Amino acid sequence: MKLLIVEDEEKLVRSLQRGLKAEGYIVDVATDSDTAATLVNASNYDLILLDWMIPGKHDGPGLIKAWRAHDEHMPVLMLTARATIGDRVAGLDAGADDYLSKPFSFDELLARVRALLRRPRQHEGGDLRAAGVRMDIVGRTVHVGDKLVHLTAKEFQLLEYLIVHKGEVLSKDRLLDHVWSDESRVQHNTVETFVANLRKKIGRGEKVIKTVRGYGYKVE
């Protein structure tokens, strides 16, 4: 999972970066809104930790509004010393997914990060499409051409995550973290088995879900 910290308080940045890396996350840092905007344009982040008061063209809420206006729907956890109800409402209305007041414990931040990463990403409309496959997210159905394909809940969740991240190479660890986040003792061969089952049901082999040797899987 790849995270972006947007924060100009050096000591806090070092602490968050060290703690999140220790938990296995890939972490980038921006100390102003202009750098943050550039990084988001150049890379795909699974979650952003965003301070309210940051240098640059936008403050935190302004930056979220700019992202949402350009169809950037990655979850955003806002970090701020502004703790009134009005401030919380303003941050959430701007498009933040959650709000954490400073000072906070790292354990609480980590719990909120995990909760946000478990949420399904927002989609435009109710359909996802890739390589001749159409997923109705609301109706929970999958069609390949005119054929209805019956998937289990986990198969549906796995295919949804692959298509939402279309074009990205997703490691087995990342798929385990997202699709099986509520289960323990799940191994890499579980991902392999589910991918094999999906390929059989979709009926198009690796034309939809491609194996990237040594890295993982991707849908194009």
Short mmCIF file of the C-alpha atoms (twelve columns), coordinates in Angstrom:
data_MODEL
# 
_entry.id   MODEL 
# 
loop_
_atom_site.group_PDB 
_atom_site.id 
_atom_site.type_symbol 
_atom_site.label_atom_id 
_atom_site.label_alt_id 
_atom_site.label_comp_id 
_atom_site.label_asym_id 
_atom_site.label_seq_id 
_atom_site.Cartn_x 
_atom_site.Cartn_y 
_atom_site.Cartn_z 
_atom_site.pdbx_PDB_model_num 
ATOM 1   C CA . MET A 1   0.000   0.000   0.000   1 
ATOM 2   C CA . LYS A 2   1.328   3.430   -0.976  1 
ATOM 3   C CA . LEU A 3   0.622   6.430   1.254   1 
ATOM 4   C CA . LEU A 4   1.336   10.144  0.942   1 
ATOM 5   C CA . ILE A 5   1.944   12.344  3.998   1 
ATOM 6   C CA . VAL A 6   1.279   16.042  3.378   1 
ATOM 7   C CA . GLU A 7   2.624   17.803  6.460   1 
ATOM 8   C CA . ASP A 8   5.182   20.573  7.113   1 
ATOM 9   C CA . GLU A 9   5.940   19.784  10.760  1 
ATOM 10  C CA . GLU A 10  9.293   18.020  10.408  1 
ATOM 11  C CA . LYS A 11  9.247   16.088  13.678  1 
ATOM 12  C CA . LEU A 12  5.743   14.733  13.044  1 
ATOM 13  C CA . VAL A 13  6.655   13.780  9.470   1 
ATOM 14  C CA . ARG A 14  9.683   11.779  10.635  1 
ATOM 15  C CA . SER A 15  7.623   10.010  13.292  1 
ATOM 16  C CA . LEU A 16  4.771   9.121   10.923  1 
ATOM 17  C CA . GLN A 17  7.098   8.041   8.159   1 
ATOM 18  C CA . ARG A 18  9.105   5.782   10.464  1 
ATOM 19  C CA . GLY A 19  6.008   4.238   12.043  1 
ATOM 20  C CA . LEU A 20  4.134   3.635   8.786   1 
ATOM 21  C CA . LYS A 21  7.169   2.141   7.059   1 
ATOM 22  C CA . ALA A 22  7.590   -0.215  10.005  1 
ATOM 23  C CA . GLU A 23  4.009   -1.384  9.325   1 
ATOM 24  C CA . GLY A 24  4.951   -2.237  5.738   1 
ATOM 25  C CA . TYR A 25  3.561   0.810   3.917   1 
ATOM 26  C CA . ILE A 26  5.372   2.654   1.128   1 
ATOM 27  C CA . VAL A 27  5.444   6.303   2.198   1 
ATOM 28  C CA . ASP A 28  6.038   9.508   0.224   1 
ATOM 29  C CA . VAL A 29  6.164   12.970  1.812   1 
ATOM 30  C CA . ALA A 30  5.185   16.452  0.655   1 
ATOM 31  C CA . THR A 31  5.734   19.523  2.858   1 
ATOM 32  C CA . ASP A 32  3.538   21.876  0.803   1 
ATOM 33  C CA . SER A 33  0.397   21.683  -1.314  1 
ATOM 34  C CA . ASP A 34  2.202   22.310  -4.619  1 
ATOM 35  C CA . THR A 35  4.480   19.296  -4.139  1 
ATOM 36  C CA . ALA A 36  1.502   17.209  -3.017  1 
ATOM 37  C CA . ALA A 37  -0.433  18.109  -6.171  1 
ATOM 38  C CA . THR A 38  2.550   17.165  -8.333  1 
ATOM 39  C CA . LEU A 39  3.013   13.814  -6.594  1 
ATOM 40  C CA . VAL A 40  -0.681  12.900  -6.905  1 
ATOM 41  C CA . ASN A 41  -0.572  13.718  -10.630 1 
ATOM 42  C CA . ALA A 42  2.448   11.455  -11.068 1 
ATOM 43  C CA . SER A 43  1.525   8.472   -8.889  1 
ATOM 44  C CA . ASN A 44  -1.381  6.451   -7.511  1 
ATOM 45  C CA . TYR A 45  -1.817  6.612   -3.741  1 
ATOM 46  C CA . ASP A 46  -4.020  4.313   -1.692  1 
ATOM 47  C CA . LEU A 47  -4.450  6.941   1.035   1 
ATOM 48  C CA . ILE A 48  -3.326  10.481  1.887   1 
ATOM 49  C CA . LEU A 49  -2.616  11.889  5.353   1 
ATOM 50  C CA . LEU A 50  -3.214  15.624  5.000   1 
ATOM 51  C CA . ASP A 51  -2.565  18.507  7.362   1 
ATOM 52  C CA . TRP A 52  -5.065  21.389  7.308   1 
ATOM 53  C CA . MET A 53  -2.553  24.257  7.444   1 
ATOM 54  C CA . ILE A 54  0.150   23.681  4.830   1 
ATOM 55  C CA . PRO A 55  2.220   26.094  2.723   1 
ATOM 56  C CA . GLY A 56  1.524   26.513  -0.983  1 
ATOM 57  C CA . LYS A 57  -1.334  27.441  -3.264  1 
ATOM 58  C CA . HIS A 58  -3.983  25.559  -1.262  1 
ATOM 59  C CA . ASP A 59  -4.615  24.698  2.351   1 
ATOM 60  C CA . GLY A 60  -5.717  21.136  3.154   1 
ATOM 61  C CA . PRO A 61  -9.438  21.533  2.383   1 
ATOM 62  C CA . GLY A 62  -8.620  23.482  -0.791  1 
ATOM 63  C CA . LEU A 63  -6.314  20.725  -1.949  1 
ATOM 64  C CA . ILE A 64  -8.989  18.072  -1.382  1 
ATOM 65  C CA . LYS A 65  -11.524 20.115  -3.360  1 
ATOM 66  C CA . ALA A 66  -9.044  20.415  -6.241  1 
ATOM 67  C CA . TRP A 67  -8.445  16.651  -6.225  1 
ATOM 68  C CA . ARG A 68  -12.130 15.788  -6.106  1 
ATOM 69  C CA . ALA A 69  -12.832 18.233  -8.944  1 
ATOM 70  C CA . HIS A 70  -10.335 16.258  -11.052 1 
ATOM 71  C CA . ASP A 71  -11.885 12.877  -10.152 1 
ATOM 72  C CA . GLU A 72  -9.169  11.895  -7.682  1 
ATOM 73  C CA . HIS A 73  -11.075 9.750   -5.172  1 
ATOM 74  C CA . MET A 74  -8.326  8.261   -2.986  1 
ATOM 75  C CA . PRO A 75  -9.268  8.351   0.724   1 
ATOM 76  C CA . VAL A 76  -7.969  11.344  2.691   1 
ATOM 77  C CA . LEU A 77  -7.409  11.394  6.454   1 
ATOM 78  C CA . MET A 78  -7.172  15.002  7.610   1 
ATOM 79  C CA . LEU A 79  -4.787  15.794  10.482  1 
ATOM 80  C CA . THR A 80  -5.235  19.115  12.268  1 
ATOM 81  C CA . ALA A 81  -5.051  20.973  15.549  1 
ATOM 82  C CA . ARG A 82  -8.390  22.591  14.692  1 
ATOM 83  C CA . ALA A 83  -10.801 20.490  16.698  1 
ATOM 84  C CA . THR A 84  -14.134 22.339  16.840  1 
ATOM 85  C CA . ILE A 85  -17.278 20.748  15.423  1 
ATOM 86  C CA . GLY A 86  -17.363 23.469  12.762  1 
ATOM 87  C CA . ASP A 87  -13.826 22.621  11.676  1 
ATOM 88  C CA . ARG A 88  -14.639 18.917  11.472  1 
ATOM 89  C CA . VAL A 89  -17.722 19.634  9.368   1 
ATOM 90  C CA . ALA A 90  -15.731 21.943  7.066   1 
ATOM 91  C CA . GLY A 91  -13.039 19.311  6.551   1 
ATOM 92  C CA . LEU A 92  -15.521 16.544  5.799   1 
ATOM 93  C CA . ASP A 93  -17.577 18.805  3.533   1 
ATOM 94  C CA . ALA A 94  -14.415 19.565  1.569   1 
ATOM 95  C CA . GLY A 95  -14.153 15.868  0.759   1 
ATOM 96  C CA . ALA A 96  -12.051 14.376  3.558   1 
ATOM 97  C CA . ASP A 97  -12.969 10.794  4.473   1 
ATOM 98  C CA . ASP A 98  -11.954 11.045  8.121   1 
ATOM 99  C CA . TYR A 99  -10.617 13.614  10.577  1 
ATOM 100 C CA . LEU A 100 -8.060  13.212  13.371  1 
ATOM 101 C CA . SER A 101 -7.295  16.030  15.834  1 
ATOM 102 C CA . LYS A 102 -3.744  16.731  16.978  1 
ATOM 103 C CA . PRO A 103 -2.229  15.534  19.205  1 
ATOM 104 C CA . PHE A 104 -3.161  11.921  18.461  1 
ATOM 105 C CA . SER A 105 -1.753  8.497   19.268  1 
ATOM 106 C CA . PHE A 106 -0.056  6.579   16.488  1 
ATOM 107 C CA . ASP A 107 -2.157  3.504   17.306  1 
ATOM 108 C CA . GLU A 108 -5.357  5.469   16.678  1 
ATOM 109 C CA . LEU A 109 -4.000  6.869   13.420  1 
ATOM 110 C CA . LEU A 110 -2.997  3.367   12.313  1 
ATOM 111 C CA . ALA A 111 -6.469  2.025   13.101  1 
ATOM 112 C CA . ARG A 112 -8.075  4.794   11.041  1 
ATOM 113 C CA . VAL A 113 -5.663  4.181   8.165   1 
ATOM 114 C CA . ARG A 114 -6.555  0.476   8.135   1 
ATOM 115 C CA . ALA A 115 -10.285 1.266   8.271   1 
ATOM 116 C CA . LEU A 116 -10.063 3.680   5.335   1 
ATOM 117 C CA . LEU A 117 -8.026  1.228   3.277   1 
ATOM 118 C CA . ARG A 118 -10.691 -1.437  3.819   1 
ATOM 119 C CA . ARG A 119 -13.368 0.769   2.286   1 
ATOM 120 C CA . PRO A 120 -14.156 0.164   -1.389  1 
ATOM 121 C CA . ARG A 121 -13.086 3.035   -3.594  1 
ATOM 122 C CA . GLN A 122 -15.689 5.365   -5.013  1 
ATOM 123 C CA . HIS A 123 -16.604 4.787   -8.629  1 
ATOM 124 C CA . GLU A 124 -18.168 7.046   -11.204 1 
ATOM 125 C CA . GLY A 125 -21.598 5.543   -11.708 1 
ATOM 126 C CA . GLY A 126 -22.324 1.948   -10.819 1 
ATOM 127 C CA . ASP A 127 -20.228 0.143   -13.450 1 
ATOM 128 C CA . LEU A 128 -16.595 -0.883  -13.793 1 
ATOM 129 C CA . ARG A 129 -15.292 -2.065  -17.156 1 
ATOM 130 C CA . ALA A 130 -12.089 -3.708  -18.364 1 
ATOM 131 C CA . ALA A 131 -11.160 -6.054  -21.218 1 
ATOM 132 C CA . GLY A 132 -14.765 -6.921  -22.083 1 
ATOM 133 C CA . VAL A 133 -15.802 -7.440  -18.444 1 
ATOM 134 C CA . ARG A 134 -18.543 -5.264  -16.931 1 
ATOM 135 C CA . MET A 135 -19.143 -5.139  -13.166 1 
ATOM 136 C CA . ASP A 136 -22.331 -3.637  -11.735 1 
ATOM 137 C CA . ILE A 137 -21.143 -2.530  -8.297  1 
ATOM 138 C CA . VAL A 138 -24.635 -1.723  -7.024  1 
ATOM 139 C CA . GLY A 139 -26.324 -4.853  -8.359  1 
ATOM 140 C CA . ARG A 140 -23.244 -7.022  -7.615  1 
ATOM 141 C CA . THR A 141 -23.312 -8.692  -11.027 1 
ATOM 142 C CA . VAL A 142 -20.613 -9.434  -13.591 1 
ATOM 143 C CA . HIS A 143 -21.089 -9.807  -17.346 1 
ATOM 144 C CA . VAL A 144 -18.615 -10.892 -19.995 1 
ATOM 145 C CA . GLY A 145 -20.273 -9.672  -23.175 1 
ATOM 146 C CA . ASP A 146 -23.897 -10.751 -22.762 1 
ATOM 147 C CA . LYS A 147 -23.051 -13.658 -20.463 1 
ATOM 148 C CA . LEU A 148 -23.807 -13.362 -16.746 1 
ATOM 149 C CA . VAL A 149 -20.943 -14.743 -14.640 1 
ATOM 150 C CA . HIS A 150 -21.660 -15.917 -11.094 1 
ATOM 151 C CA . LEU A 151 -18.932 -15.029 -8.582  1 
ATOM 152 C CA . THR A 152 -18.579 -15.597 -4.870  1 
ATOM 153 C CA . ALA A 153 -18.353 -12.533 -2.623  1 
ATOM 154 C CA . LYS A 154 -14.549 -12.836 -2.358  1 
ATOM 155 C CA . GLU A 155 -14.151 -13.372 -6.099  1 
ATOM 156 C CA . PHE A 156 -16.253 -10.279 -6.740  1 
ATOM 157 C CA . GLN A 157 -14.218 -8.239  -4.256  1 
ATOM 158 C CA . LEU A 158 -10.938 -9.408  -5.794  1 
ATOM 159 C CA . LEU A 159 -12.028 -8.621  -9.344  1 
ATOM 160 C CA . GLU A 160 -13.387 -5.239  -8.256  1 
ATOM 161 C CA . TYR A 161 -10.067 -4.298  -6.646  1 
ATOM 162 C CA . LEU A 162 -8.111  -5.386  -9.717  1 
ATOM 163 C CA . ILE A 163 -10.312 -3.358  -12.078 1 
ATOM 164 C CA . VAL A 164 -10.423 -0.280  -9.827  1 
ATOM 165 C CA . HIS A 165 -6.611  -0.324  -9.968  1 
ATOM 166 C CA . LYS A 166 -6.568  -1.044  -13.706 1 
ATOM 167 C CA . GLY A 167 -3.093  -0.657  -15.163 1 
ATOM 168 C CA . GLU A 168 -1.315  -1.139  -11.838 1 
ATOM 169 C CA . VAL A 169 0.681   -4.223  -10.930 1 
ATOM 170 C CA . LEU A 170 -0.789  -5.469  -7.640  1 
ATOM 171 C CA . SER A 171 1.343   -7.724  -5.458  1 
ATOM 172 C CA . LYS A 172 -0.110  -10.753 -3.701  1 
ATOM 173 C CA . ASP A 173 0.573   -9.057  -0.359  1 
ATOM 174 C CA . ARG A 174 -1.438  -6.014  -1.398  1 
ATOM 175 C CA . LEU A 175 -4.335  -8.173  -2.570  1 
ATOM 176 C CA . LEU A 176 -4.246  -10.111 0.702   1 
ATOM 177 C CA . ASP A 177 -4.256  -6.851  2.684   1 
ATOM 178 C CA . HIS A 178 -7.334  -5.582  0.870   1 
ATOM 179 C CA . VAL A 179 -9.493  -8.581  0.035   1 
ATOM 180 C CA . TRP A 180 -8.648  -10.756 3.041   1 
ATOM 181 C CA . SER A 181 -7.951  -7.984  5.588   1 
ATOM 182 C CA . ASP A 182 -10.481 -9.471  8.026   1 
ATOM 183 C CA . GLU A 183 -8.907  -12.939 7.988   1 
ATOM 184 C CA . SER A 184 -5.728  -14.387 9.481   1 
ATOM 185 C CA . ARG A 185 -3.443  -17.161 8.242   1 
ATOM 186 C CA . VAL A 186 -4.214  -16.497 4.582   1 
ATOM 187 C CA . GLN A 187 -1.303  -17.346 2.278   1 
ATOM 188 C CA . HIS A 188 -0.139  -16.314 -1.196  1 
ATOM 189 C CA . ASN A 189 -1.530  -19.519 -2.664  1 
ATOM 190 C CA . THR A 190 -5.015  -18.306 -1.676  1 
ATOM 191 C CA . VAL A 191 -4.613  -15.386 -4.096  1 
ATOM 192 C CA . GLU A 192 -3.319  -17.750 -6.788  1 
ATOM 193 C CA . THR A 193 -6.314  -20.049 -6.331  1 
ATOM 194 C CA . PHE A 194 -8.849  -17.220 -6.518  1 
ATOM 195 C CA . VAL A 195 -7.189  -15.703 -9.589  1 
ATOM 196 C CA . ALA A 196 -7.276  -19.117 -11.285 1 
ATOM 197 C CA . ASN A 197 -10.986 -19.480 -10.438 1 
ATOM 198 C CA . LEU A 198 -11.746 -15.994 -11.762 1 
ATOM 199 C CA . ARG A 199 -9.964  -16.748 -15.015 1 
ATOM 200 C CA . LYS A 200 -11.990 -19.936 -15.470 1 
ATOM 201 C CA . LYS A 201 -15.308 -18.206 -14.763 1 
ATOM 202 C CA . ILE A 202 -14.541 -15.225 -16.977 1 
ATOM 203 C CA . GLY A 203 -13.407 -17.666 -19.652 1 
ATOM 204 C CA . ARG A 204 -10.616 -15.573 -21.127 1 
ATOM 205 C CA . GLY A 205 -7.538  -16.873 -19.358 1 
ATOM 206 C CA . GLU A 206 -4.829  -14.248 -18.884 1 
ATOM 207 C CA . LYS A 207 -6.416  -11.824 -21.361 1 
ATOM 208 C CA . VAL A 208 -8.206  -10.114 -18.455 1 
ATOM 209 C CA . ILE A 209 -6.051  -10.818 -15.386 1 
ATOM 210 C CA . LYS A 210 -2.422  -10.836 -16.438 1 
ATOM 211 C CA . THR A 211 0.435   -12.309 -14.429 1 
ATOM 212 C CA . VAL A 212 3.498   -10.082 -14.071 1 
ATOM 213 C CA . ARG A 213 6.186   -12.590 -13.199 1 
ATOM 214 C CA . GLY A 214 7.881   -11.879 -9.879  1 
ATOM 215 C CA . TYR A 215 5.515   -8.984  -9.060  1 
ATOM 216 C CA . GLY A 216 1.834   -9.917  -9.076  1 
ATOM 217 C CA . TYR A 217 -1.222  -9.337  -11.265 1 
ATOM 218 C CA . LYS A 218 -2.805  -6.570  -13.286 1 
ATOM 219 C CA . VAL A 219 -5.838  -5.803  -15.404 1 
ATOM 220 C CA . GLU A 220 -5.488  -3.513  -18.420 1 
# 
